[in-house]
Structure formats: C-alpha cells, structure tokens
C-alpha cells in the first residue's frame, strides 16, 4: 500500500479541508476536523469472501457455506454471538479496564488454537505478560500464535502468512497506519486502522475480534462509525465488587441483539454460568417487605431476578434512587400508581435495587417494580413463592410481554408456586406445577396479592 497525501474531514458535516483549522469552513463547528488518508491501493479491490467483483448474482445462487459457525469453547459467549463465530465476521468488544476482556478472548483463542490456527495480536502488553496470563488460566501449552505489533500493515502481512481462522487485536486504540501522521488512538487513526482490518477480514474470511477501550460515559472510545463498520458489538459489564461478569450484544448481524452471557470470574479465568437464574436469587427463607422476584427476558431466554424496594418518609425533597433500573421509568410508574390506585408517594423516598448487578431495560418489569414498592409501603410481606411479570400502561392496564410461556416455565422450574401475569400472557393449558393468576389491571394485581 503506497503512502499518499492526507486531508481533513469535518466530523459534523463531512466537509474536506487541505489542512487542519480550528473552525470548519463549511459548517462553522469548532475542533471537528480529523485527519483522513487518501491512499491509492497498489492492488485492485478483490471484494469480500465469497463474492465476484463486478458480477450480478441472484439471491438463490449465493452459497451460504461461508457463514458456517464454529465454537469458541465458551458456551455463554457462543450464545451471545448467536450460536458461534461466523467466518469472516468482525466483532468489537468493549468494557471497563480490568473487567476481563483480554482474559475472555485469550481463553477462547486457546480453545480454537487446539483445532486450527489462531493469532493473538497485543498492542498493550509484552509477549511475556500474555504468556504469564495464559499460564495462570491453565492454557499456557496451547499452540496459539502471539504477535506484539501496533502497525496495521505489518499485522496484515503476518496474518496473510499465518492464515489464522480467528484473530484478536488487543486493542484497536493502540493500532496505527503509516498512511496517517496522527497519534495512535486518535479518531482518524482508529477509523482508518479499523477500516483496513475489517476489509482484510472480509477478503480473507478470517474471524476478527477487536478489543475497544471505553470512555468515562461507558461507550466505546473513538468514532461512532467504528460500531457501524463491524458485524457485532459486545459490551462486557459487571460490578467491581462482584465476581460475576455479563457480556451483552447490542448489535449482531448474525444473531439476536440484547443476548446476555453470564460468567463467573475465578482464579483460573472466566467460567460460564449454566443456570444464571440461580445466582440472582437469594431465596431468603425469612422474606422482608419490599423483596420480590420477577421474570425478565434477556435476548432469547428468561431470567429470574430479585427486586428490592424501600419506601421511607422523606425529610426534605423526596428522592427516587434506582440501581439497575431507569429512574425515569420509576417516576412514571409511581404516577400511574397515584392516579389509578389512589396510593400517593409524593412525600416518600423510594429506593429501588436490582440484585446481582443486572440492568433491567424491558417494560416487563413494571408490575414487579410496583409490587415491590407497595410491599415496602404497606409493610406487608409477599410470599417468596410468588413471581411477577407484566407491562403497565398509563391507563393502569396490564399489557402482554414477549416470551410469556417461557417465563412461566422458568418460574415453575425453580420451584415457584404462584405467578401473576397479564391476562393475554396466560397459558392456554393448565399448569400443574404453578398457579397462574391472570389479571387485567394494576388494581386486580394489588387485590390478588396485597389485600
């Protein structure tokens, strides 16, 4: 690849400038110009793997053999990816420092290297540091190829010679291309380097993992176009004081989004949790007011989560504090409770906690949230064999949620005896192991549990 001159592009309007200036001459935005390379390839574009350049192909004639999957050796990671890694796919994984990104990928590559060629490219650590981690993870004897390099042209050259089935770049913020003069980690370097790597992966059919740093807001650092270029975006989540880690897919061209994989951090690395519902349930034999269990839906499977609420007298401005739940959604539900159930909490502090460090985003948690709040407010214990799910509308009605049948079966599998569900989610056949109470409104749910 030959080096050519560079230009500067505005991140706001896309305008071009031959040199860097503080103010964009087209849209007037300040400090938005970033360097881009004008590189003429020494060889013509070869197209993606399995395609014929310049040829029109009918959809039924396209072979799907290039989309065969292979396992990473970690069932939880395979589930998040949609059943395994697709050849030629590009996966971006981000997370807080020390969360376990390098550990997870080193374990996966060690498994793949026992079956085919794998390459681990480190731009942050020395080869000795990677070797020490591998020995700690009990994979020190895996025939895994290691490369300490940060120049993308050299990485592609080595990968062309080694021809690995899967390759990891740790991390994309340390990689640079010689076509640009800016420092590694800058917007232009991240964009251009990632574009080279993505093009190489698609041409060669190599599955590529890109490790990405995150900024203080929790998003992957660098240009947002980085997430658009790749096929899959994974976020590694977890509380610092907890040994459990969660991998969540927010984009996946080869599977469902919002899939959740759960791992436990041990002294020998990450281990998949086969029964995640069990780790989030304390199942306290002496239940307290405000503590209930709900069935949430994560990706393609149900999970049992414990919810804790505390309602107390306010000694100033009433507070709404949530952990693992949207406080704006809580305020909306409290307004519905006031309007349609005549229960006013505007002079009370409301605290809400989702046990286990899980973040709930679906509306199917509405009924469980209000039942926990009412249990604490009335100081009444809800039987710990009862579980809830359902969405609450602004009119106080209970709306159905996806996966109703699967949620009921998940609750029955873990020994719950009663479940409160929207009427539209009631099973068509009678359940022998669990009593299903179908309700139409919030008031019916309150009468069934707290009266």
N, C-alpha and C positions, 0 to 999 in steps of 0.2 A: 504494500500500500504506500503510495507516494504522498509526501507531505505537501500541502498547498497552503495558500493564504487563508486567513480567518476573517470572519465578520462578527458583528454583534447584533443579537436579536433581542427585541423587547419581549419580556415575559407577559406583558399585558395585552399588547395589540399585535405582536408579531412583526413589527417594523424592523427593517435592517439598517445598520449604520456601519460605515467602514472602520470606525474607531469608537472606543468607549467614551461616552459622555454621561454626565450625571443625570441629565434630563432627556427623556426620549423626544426626538424631534418630531415624531408623528402624533403621539397621544399626550405628551407632556408629563407622563409619570416619571417620578424620581427613582433612581437606583434600581431600575428594572432591566438594564441591558446585561446580557450574559454572552460569553464567547461561544461561537459555533464554528465548526470546521467545514471548510469547502474542500473536500477530499475527492479526488478522482481515482476510482478503483483501478488497480493495474489489470484486473481480470474482469470480464463481464459478469453481471449478476446471474447466478445459477438457479435462483428460485428456491423455494422451500422443499424439504424432503418429500418425495412422492409426487411432485408436480412437474409439468413440462412447460418450460418457459415459452410464452407467446402462443400456447396452444389452448383452444377452447375445448373444455372437457364436460361431458354430460354428467349430471349428478349421479345417476346409477352406475356409471362406468368408473367412478373413483374407488380405488381399493382402500379398505379400512384396516388393512394389516399394519399400517404404520401407527395406528392408535392402540396397539396392544399394550396392556399394562404389565408391570412387574412389581413385585412386593419389595418394600424397604426393610422387611423383617420386624417392623413395629406395627402391629395391627391397628392401634389407635391412629397412627399417622396415615396408614393406608386408608382408613375410613374417612378421615378429613379430606384426603385427596380424591375421594370418590371411588376407592377400590384399588388404589395403587398408583404408581407413577407411569404416565404416558410417555412413550419415547418421543424425544424432540420437544417436550414441554419445558417451559421456563417458570420456575416457582420462586417467588420472593417471600422471604420470611423475616419478620421484624419483631422486636421485643426489647424490653429494658435491659441495660447492662447486667450481666450475671444471671439472667433468667434461665439460661441453659440452651441457647440456640446452637452453639458450637458442639455441645455435648450431644444433643439430639442428632445432628447431622453426621457427626463422627460415628455414632452407633449405627446409623442407617447405612453409611458407606462401608463400614466394616462388614456388615452382612452381605451387601451387594458384591463386595470385592471377592468373597468366597465363591461366587458363581460366575462373575465376569469382571472386566476391567473397570476400575473406579479411580477417580482423581480428586484429591482434596488440595485446593489452592488456598494458601493462607497469606494474607497481606498484613496481618496484625501481630502474629506470633512467629517465633522461630520454629524450625522443624523439631528441635529438642523439646520445646514446650508442648507441641502437638503429640509427640511420642510419649511424654510423661502422662498426658491426659489419657491417651489410649491404653497405657498400662494400668492406670487407675480404673478404667472402665472395663478391664479384662479383655480388651481386644487388641492388645499390643502385638500379637502374632498375625494379625490379618494382613493379607497381601495387598495393601492399599497404597496407591501411588501418592506421594506428597510432593508439593511444589511450593516454594516460598518465592513469590513473584508478585509485582504490582503493575507491570506494564501489560496492557491488554494484548498488544501484538505478539509479545513473547508467549503469553498464556495460550493464545490460539494456535501458535506454531507448535508448542509442546503437545497440546491436545490433539492436533492433527496427526502427530507421530504416534501418540499413545493410543488413540482411538478408544477412549473410555465409553462405557454405557451410560455412566452418570458422573457428573462433575459438580463440585461445590466451590463457590467463590466466597471467601470469608475475609473481608466484606466488600460490598460494591463501592462503599465510600472511600476505600483505600486504593482502588484501581484507577489508573490514568492511561490516556492515549497520547502518544507522542505528537499527534496532529494538533494538539492544543498546548498553549503555554501556561494556562491557569493551573492552580494547585489542585492536587487530588482532594476530592470531597466537595469541590465547588459544583454549582448547578450544571455548568457546561460539561465538566469532566464526567460527572455521574451520568448525565444524559447520553453523551457520546459513547462512553465506555459500555454502558448497558446496551445501547443500540448495536454495537459491534458484537457483543456476546450473544444477544438474542438472535441476531442474523446468523451467527455461526451455529448456534444450537439448532435452528430450523433447517439450515442447509445440511448439517451432518447427521441429524437425528439423535444427538446426544441430549439426555435429560440434564437440565441445568438448575442448580439451586443457587440463588443469590441471597446472601445474608445482608440485611439492611439495618443501619442504626435508626434509632427513633429520637425525635426532638423532645423538648420538655412538655409538649402537648400530647405526646404519646403516638403521633403519626410518624410514618417513615420519613426520615430526613431526605432532603433533595427535592427535585422537581416532581410534581404530581404525575407527570407523564410517565414516570418510571412504573407506576402501578398500572397504567394503561398498556404498556408495552408487553408486560408479562402475561402468562396464562392464568396463574394462580397467585393469590396474595394471602399469606398466613400471618396471623398475629399470635405471638407467644405471650400469654398472660399468666399472672399469679401474684399472690401477696408475698412480700419478702419474708414474713414470719410464718409462712405455710410451706409445707413440703410438696404440695400439690401444684401442678402446672397444667394450664389449658392451652391447647392450640386451636384457634378458631379460623375458619376460612371465610373471608369477606368477599372474595372473588374466586371463581373456579369455572373455567371454560369446559372442564371435563367432569364436572360433578355438581352436587348441590352446594349452595352457599350456606353460611351460618352453621356448617357442621362443626362439631366440637369433639376434640380428642383430649382425654384426661390422662395425665402422667403423674407418677409419684417419684420425687427425687430421692434417690438412695445413695449410699456411699459408693456404689458401683454404677451409677448413672441413672437414667430415666427408665422407669418401668410402667407399661401401660396398665391402666385400671380397668379391668374387665367388667366390674359391676359398679359404675360411678354413683348410682343412687345411694348405695350403702355408705359411702364416705361422707355424704352431705346430711345424713340423718343421725342425730344423736339418740333418738327414740328414748328419751328420758322417761323412766318409769314414774317419776313424780312431776308431771307436766305443770307448767305455770301459765297463768293468764297471759295472753298475747303471743303464745307459741303454737303454731300450727304447721301443717305440711301441705304442700301443693305439688301438682304435677305440671312441669313446664315442658316445652318442646324445643329441643336443640337440634337443628339440622334435620335428621331423619329418625331421631329416637327420642323417647320421653325420658325425663329425669325427675326424680323426687327431690325436692328442695325444702329445707326448713326455713320458715319465715318467723322473725321475732319483731314484735311491735311493743312500744312503751308509750302510753299516754299519761301525761302528768300535768298538774296545774302549772300555768305559766306565771312567772314573776316579773314579767316585762312584756316585750314583744314576743308573741308566740312563734316558736321555731318549728320548722319542718326539716328534719335531718334524716337523710337516707344513705345507706351503704349498699351498693349493688343494685340500686333502683333509681329511676328518674324522679327527682323531687317535683318536677312539674306535673307528672302524671299522678303523683300522690295528692297534690293540691287539687287536681281535677276530681279525683275520686272522693275526696273529703267534701267538695261542693255537691256532688251527687248525693252523698250520704246526708247532708244537711237538707237538701231540697226534697228528696223523695223518701227519706226515712225519719225525718224530723229529729235528727241527732246532730247537735251543734257542737263543734270542737274548736270554734274560733278563738276561745280563750285558753286553749290547752296546747302544750308542747307535744308534738308527735315525732317519735323516733322510730326508724324502721331499719332492720338489718337482715340481709340475706346471708345465711350461714354458709361458710365454706369458701367465701371469696368469689362466688358466682355473680355475674352481672345479668340481670333479667331485663330483656328488652321487649318481649312479646306481651300482647294485651291479655293473654290467657291467664295472667297472674292477678287480674283486677279483683276477682271475687276473694281469692285467698288474702290479698292485702287488706281489704276492708274487714274480713272476718277476724284477722289478727288484731287490727286496730280496735274493733268493737269488743273483742275478748278482753283486751287490756283495759279499755274504758269502763266496761261493766264489771271488771274484776271477776270474770267467770271463765272457768277452765273448759276448753273444748276437748272432748275425748281424743286421746292421742291415736286412736284407730280410725279417725276421720280425716279425709283428704279432700281438697278442693281444686277446681279449675273452672274458668269461665271469664268471658269479657263482659264488662258492664258498660252499657250505653249511657248517654247523657239523660235519657228518659227513665233511667233506673231499671231498664230491661236487661235480661241476661242474653247475650249473643253467643252463638256457637263458635268454636275454635277448631283449627285443624288437628287431626290425629285423635279424635275423641275416643274411639275404640281402643287404640293402642295405649292411651293414658289410663283407661280403666283397667286394662290387663296388667299394666306395670304396677299399679297400686295393689291389685289383688296378689300379684307375685310376691310382693314384700309384706304381705300379711295384714294389710288394712282391711277393715270390716265394713266401712261405710264411705261413700264418695258423693259429694254434692256437685252436680253438673248442670249445664244449661239443658233445657228440655230437648233442643234439637240435637244434642250430643248423646242422648240416652241410647244405650244399646237396644237393638231390635229384639234380641233374645235375652231371656232372664239369666242373670249371672248368679251362679251358685256360691261362689267364694266371697262375694262382696255385695252389699246392698247399695243399689244406685238410687239416689234421690234426685229426680229431675225437677228443676224449678224454672219459672218464667221470669222472675223479677228479684231484685235485691231484697225486698220485704219478705218474699217467700223463703229465701235462703236464711234470713235472720230468724224467722219463725221456726224453721226446721232445726236450727242449731242452738240458738241462744234464748229461746222462750220456754 
